[in-house]
Amino acid sequence: MTVPTVARAARVPFYDLQDLHAMDGVQAEIDAALLRVSRSGRYLLGPELEAFEEEYARYCENAHCVGVGSGMDALELTLRALGVGEGDEVVVPGHTYVATWLAVSATGARPVPVEPEASSYLIDPDRLTAAITPRTKAVMPVHTYGHPVDLDAIEAVTAPRGIPVVEDAAQAHGARYKGRRIGSRYAAAFSFYPGKNLGALGDGGAVVTSDAELAERIRLLRNYGSREKYEHEVRGTNSRLDEIQAAALRAKLPYLDAWNARRNVIAARYTEGLSGLPGVTPPAVRSWAEPVWHQYVPRTTHREELRRALTDAGVEHLIHYPVAVHRSRAYAGTVPGPLPRSERLAAEVLSLPIGPQLTAQDAETVIAAVRHATENSHV
Ligand SMILES: *Cc1c(COP(=O)(O)O)cnc(C)c1O
């Protein structure tokens, strides 16, 4: 694997797609794929999409993949295909990206949040039962930051009640739970937003499922409810993964495992370098999980001091996410009762740069900046 040496604005950029595409000659492969589509005369629902769907289903160790317009559409269309709508409830994590909740709201159903575990970022399976009512039509856990949730613990609650689990796998391409790929179970929604572990050159998404009928219903929904031109069986929408995006994703998919492995090396180095620092808690990895480190997110009680030190050292960083979803203006007042754990995470999480394009030296620069901040302050 070749690591890029391009001139950079920041000393350590958060996630530079030019750097990423400069690795392993993939930019040339993407360019060739774009040209192939451009000259093919087929731009929608064509051979690139068909091939990508087959390749990505195989990658996920599952039977069916349906490409759609975005990760949020993948979630929404799966819920709609399951018949979720007005008057229904869908259980979601309190700590997640807003799109998880918005996908539920888009169907007309109500998102019902569940708090994360005390010592992780993941939805707490022990709190699931209390959130389920006769209106619950699905449970939608998120593999937050690329770390798999405990799917068996969740299914122990949902399966006896006949409630489907729709995984929000937008951050977990390639991750494994108990040795099996995320996406190898009933239904998982992926995003190919450019910054995701497998990213397109624009918006894109997919549903991967073991259920042929569910896949067929999503295929209908993504294309105006139509199988045959001008025969409209249901009130669908227009949400298709186009040929350009499918071709670009096909060029990048063969590198995904190596790229995730490289994220893992950097994450391990971060955890080693940040352990034992006062006021900083590196993310833990559970025994069942092979995470893919979409983000590397320590918690810190002294976030502003660390941010200043990182900025001074030229290290870009972000906060995923600074406002708990139920505290956003979009959802304020819709959730009865507080969600103290979700709110506390919003105040304490800090995303450090991570990606296959980061060099070992970049990782040392980041670690040194954090260590410097904790050693020279009142953290
Ligand atoms: C990115 C993301 C989405 C939405 O995906 P888009 O392709 O941007 O619509 C949904 N859920 C989570 C957890 C995400 O990170």
The ligand as an SDF file (V2000), in Angstrom:
LIG
                    3D

 15 15  0  0  0  0  0  0  0  0999 V2000
  -24.1950    9.2190    7.1540 C   0  0  0  0  0  0  0  0  0  0  0  0
  -25.2540    8.6540    8.0320 C   0  0  0  0  0  0  0  0  0  0  0  0
  -26.5830    8.5280    7.6170 C   0  0  0  0  0  0  0  0  0  0  0  0
  -27.1110    9.1550    6.3620 C   0  0  0  0  0  0  0  0  0  0  0  0
  -26.4730    8.8080    5.2090 O   0  0  0  0  0  0  0  0  0  0  0  0
  -26.5830    9.7870    3.9340 P   0  0  0  0  0  0  0  0  0  0  0  0
  -26.0340    8.9820    2.8250 O   0  0  0  0  0  0  0  0  0  0  0  0
  -25.8020   11.0100    4.2410 O   0  0  0  0  0  0  0  0  0  0  0  0
  -28.0460   10.0940    3.7560 O   0  0  0  0  0  0  0  0  0  0  0  0
  -27.4750    7.8660    8.4410 C   0  0  0  0  0  0  0  0  0  0  0  0
  -27.0790    7.3850    9.6460 N   0  0  0  0  0  0  0  0  0  0  0  0
  -25.8240    7.5110   10.0870 C   0  0  0  0  0  0  0  0  0  0  0  0
  -25.4750    6.9290   11.4110 C   0  0  0  0  0  0  0  0  0  0  0  0
  -24.8710    8.1650    9.3130 C   0  0  0  0  0  0  0  0  0  0  0  0
  -23.6190    8.3010    9.7800 O   0  0  0  0  0  0  0  0  0  0  0  0
  1  2  1  0
  2  3  1  0
  2 14  2  0
  3  4  1  0
  3 10  2  0
  4  5  1  0
  5  6  1  0
  6  7  2  0
  6  8  1  0
  6  9  1  0
 10 11  1  0
 11 12  2  0
 12 13  1  0
 12 14  1  0
 14 15  1  0
M  END
$$$$
